[in-house]
Amino acid sequence: MKVVVIGAGIIGLLTAYKLAKLGHQVVILEKHSQSQESSWAGGGIVSPMYPWRYAPAVSALATLAQAEYPILAQELLALTNINIELNQCGMLMLDTEDKRDAIVWAQHYQQQLDCLDKNAIKQLAPLLGEFNNAVLLPQVANVRNPRLLQALVNAVNLLGVQHITQAEVCQWHHQQGQLFAVTTTTGQRYEAECFVVATGAWSGQLLKTLQVDIPIKPMKGQMLLYKLAQQRLSHIVLHQGHYLIPRQDGHILCGSTLEDTGFDKHTTSQALEILAQSAQGIMPLLAQHQPIKQWAGLRPASPNGIPFIGKLPHFENVWLNAGQFRNGLVLAPASAQLLVDLMQGNKTQVDESPYQII
Ligand SMILES: Cc1cc2nc3c(=O)[nH]c(=O)nc-3n(C[C@H](O)[C@H](O)[C@H](O)COP(=O)(O)OP(=O)(O)OC[C@H]3O[C@@H](n4cnc5c(N)ncnc54)[C@H](O)[C@@H]3O)c2cc1C
């Protein structure tokens, strides 16, 4: 089957990767010269933050994807020689008030969870500030998402996918519920039997031009980057909605803001101040360091963070995989698998109904 995938973020690339592995002929159309939107900007935590606060539809995909990540990391290393640095460092959530909900959630999803008091936190992570209690999920990993994207771009190229950049889809050609081609702003026309829309935060806006209303909108997130001579932070650490993520080479990411400011991607001095304060509160040592970089990305926000995965209404051959909101990196492997299974008419690993587009 010939498939055009629109958008080369983590969702589009992984969907293309899985389709190509099954022998489909895939073309990816990406509006920029590189994949540098939300999937590049994200922190790479391979778990929702405070996962028990999410709908079961999010937990179901997260659980499947977490099991798939180590296999994906191995596959990509073998295929491309790129190490995506999947680091199972654990996630420590400080001064969490809904500990009981966390325990119930962990039992239900068979996740290891430890509750720590002040002394246990000090022993485990002596460089953190003073905190009274914490919930630890020791199995949670983080991934170096820019490397994951590069590995996927190389992998799809090796699998024969046509990865076309600077190709912004702006026009649809359809008749009687059948889409037969799209045109890009450069005037190129691409025909296929099937189309997958994986345009992240732009999906709502783009699909309006096809007279389809999908409640996906951009939600800005800003991040800071620190660099230490060597890594001094052992875990992903969350406190009051902000977090620190350790990379193996001494980088520490601090995130993130949640701003409803449309498609504006500017960074602000206000966010710099808020995030730096949080970073220093969690790990006082960071007061001695200046952030070396600040950036922003646009999350594809959907109601309750539940992505839209399935066929578009009124179209026989147009599929959507978007709206993963704050969890696109963790949910990507399972979201892509669900869409590919639906496209092939296979039995799905999860109940597809919560993600359906009505
Ligand atoms: C600050 C921040 C921190 C985050 N941290 C995490 C985290 O720790 N863990 C986690 O799981 N998730 C995290 N996320 C969320 C995650 O990054 C997103 O959910 C995910 O990247 C969405 O992937 P996507 O492929 O749908 O979108 P994107 O990565 O935005 O990709 C969409 C692509 O479509 C392209 N496109 C758009 N319109 C068109 C068009 N008309 N034609 C062709 N191409 C088009 C865009 O250029 C883009 O490359 C974070 C996000 C942000 C912003």
The ligand as an SDF file (V2000), in Angstrom:
LIG
                    3D

 53 58  0  0  0  0  0  0  0  0999 V2000
    8.6370   21.6820   26.7750 C   0  0  0  0  0  0  0  0  0  0  0  0
    8.0480   20.3320   26.4480 C   0  0  0  0  0  0  0  0  0  0  0  0
    8.3720   19.2340   27.2410 C   0  0  0  0  0  0  0  0  0  0  0  0
    7.8540   17.9760   26.9320 C   0  0  0  0  0  0  0  0  0  0  0  0
    8.2750   16.8820   27.6550 N   0  0  0  0  0  0  0  0  0  0  0  0
    7.8010   15.6470   27.3440 C   0  0  0  0  0  0  0  0  0  0  0  0
    8.2610   14.5160   28.0450 C   0  0  0  0  0  0  0  0  0  0  0  0
    9.1320   14.6060   28.9200 O   0  0  0  0  0  0  0  0  0  0  0  0
    7.7290   13.2930   27.7270 N   0  0  0  0  0  0  0  0  0  0  0  0
    6.7610   13.1640   26.7680 C   0  0  0  0  0  0  0  0  0  0  0  0
    6.2970   12.0450   26.5440 O   0  0  0  0  0  0  0  0  0  0  0  0
    6.3420   14.2210   26.0560 N   0  0  0  0  0  0  0  0  0  0  0  0
    6.8260   15.4700   26.3310 C   0  0  0  0  0  0  0  0  0  0  0  0
    6.3910   16.5590   25.6310 N   0  0  0  0  0  0  0  0  0  0  0  0
    5.3040   16.3890   24.6570 C   0  0  0  0  0  0  0  0  0  0  0  0
    5.8210   15.8210   23.3570 C   0  0  0  0  0  0  0  0  0  0  0  0
    6.9710   16.5150   22.9740 O   0  0  0  0  0  0  0  0  0  0  0  0
    4.7290   15.9140   22.2900 C   0  0  0  0  0  0  0  0  0  0  0  0
    3.5300   15.3330   22.7360 O   0  0  0  0  0  0  0  0  0  0  0  0
    5.1620   15.1740   21.0190 C   0  0  0  0  0  0  0  0  0  0  0  0
    6.4300   15.5950   20.6220 O   0  0  0  0  0  0  0  0  0  0  0  0
    4.1720   15.3750   19.8820 C   0  0  0  0  0  0  0  0  0  0  0  0
    4.7200   14.7610   18.7390 O   0  0  0  0  0  0  0  0  0  0  0  0
    4.1260   15.0310   17.3050 P   0  0  0  0  0  0  0  0  0  0  0  0
    4.9120   14.2350   16.3610 O   0  0  0  0  0  0  0  0  0  0  0  0
    2.6430   14.8570   17.3700 O   0  0  0  0  0  0  0  0  0  0  0  0
    4.3340   16.6140   17.0970 O   0  0  0  0  0  0  0  0  0  0  0  0
    5.6100   17.4340   16.5630 P   0  0  0  0  0  0  0  0  0  0  0  0
    6.8620   16.9360   17.1390 O   0  0  0  0  0  0  0  0  0  0  0  0
    5.2820   18.8730   16.7850 O   0  0  0  0  0  0  0  0  0  0  0  0
    5.6310   17.0900   15.0310 O   0  0  0  0  0  0  0  0  0  0  0  0
    4.6560   17.5510   14.1300 C   0  0  0  0  0  0  0  0  0  0  0  0
    5.3780   17.7900   12.8120 C   0  0  0  0  0  0  0  0  0  0  0  0
    4.4220   18.1170   11.8230 O   0  0  0  0  0  0  0  0  0  0  0  0
    4.9900   19.1070   10.9860 C   0  0  0  0  0  0  0  0  0  0  0  0
    3.8900   19.7950   10.2840 N   0  0  0  0  0  0  0  0  0  0  0  0
    2.9350   20.5930   10.8010 C   0  0  0  0  0  0  0  0  0  0  0  0
    2.0910   21.0080    9.8590 N   0  0  0  0  0  0  0  0  0  0  0  0
    2.5030   20.4620    8.6860 C   0  0  0  0  0  0  0  0  0  0  0  0
    2.0270   20.5070    7.3430 C   0  0  0  0  0  0  0  0  0  0  0  0
    0.9510   21.2190    6.9980 N   0  0  0  0  0  0  0  0  0  0  0  0
    2.7060   19.8120    6.3970 N   0  0  0  0  0  0  0  0  0  0  0  0
    3.8180   19.0740    6.7070 C   0  0  0  0  0  0  0  0  0  0  0  0
    4.3100   19.0180    7.9730 N   0  0  0  0  0  0  0  0  0  0  0  0
    3.6580   19.6750    8.9460 C   0  0  0  0  0  0  0  0  0  0  0  0
    5.7530   20.0020   11.9470 C   0  0  0  0  0  0  0  0  0  0  0  0
    6.7220   20.7870   11.2890 O   0  0  0  0  0  0  0  0  0  0  0  0
    6.3520   18.9690   12.8920 C   0  0  0  0  0  0  0  0  0  0  0  0
    7.6370   18.5530   12.5250 O   0  0  0  0  0  0  0  0  0  0  0  0
    6.9400   17.8220   25.8610 C   0  0  0  0  0  0  0  0  0  0  0  0
    6.6450   18.9230   25.0480 C   0  0  0  0  0  0  0  0  0  0  0  0
    7.1940   20.1640   25.3280 C   0  0  0  0  0  0  0  0  0  0  0  0
    6.8810   21.3210   24.4240 C   0  0  0  0  0  0  0  0  0  0  0  0
  1  2  1  0
  2  3  1  0
  2 52  2  0
  3  4  2  0
  4  5  1  0
  4 50  1  0
  5  6  2  0
  6  7  1  0
  6 13  1  0
  7  8  2  0
  7  9  1  0
  9 10  1  0
 10 11  2  0
 10 12  1  0
 12 13  2  0
 13 14  1  0
 14 15  1  0
 14 50  1  0
 15 16  1  0
 16 17  1  0
 16 18  1  0
 18 19  1  0
 18 20  1  0
 20 21  1  0
 20 22  1  0
 22 23  1  0
 23 24  1  0
 24 25  2  0
 24 26  1  0
 24 27  1  0
 27 28  1  0
 28 29  2  0
 28 30  1  0
 28 31  1  0
 31 32  1  0
 32 33  1  0
 33 34  1  0
 33 48  1  0
 34 35  1  0
 35 36  1  0
 35 46  1  0
 36 37  1  0
 36 45  1  0
 37 38  2  0
 38 39  1  0
 39 40  1  0
 39 45  2  0
 40 41  1  0
 40 42  2  0
 42 43  1  0
 43 44  2  0
 44 45  1  0
 46 47  1  0
 46 48  1  0
 48 49  1  0
 50 51  2  0
 51 52  1  0
 52 53  1  0
M  END
$$$$
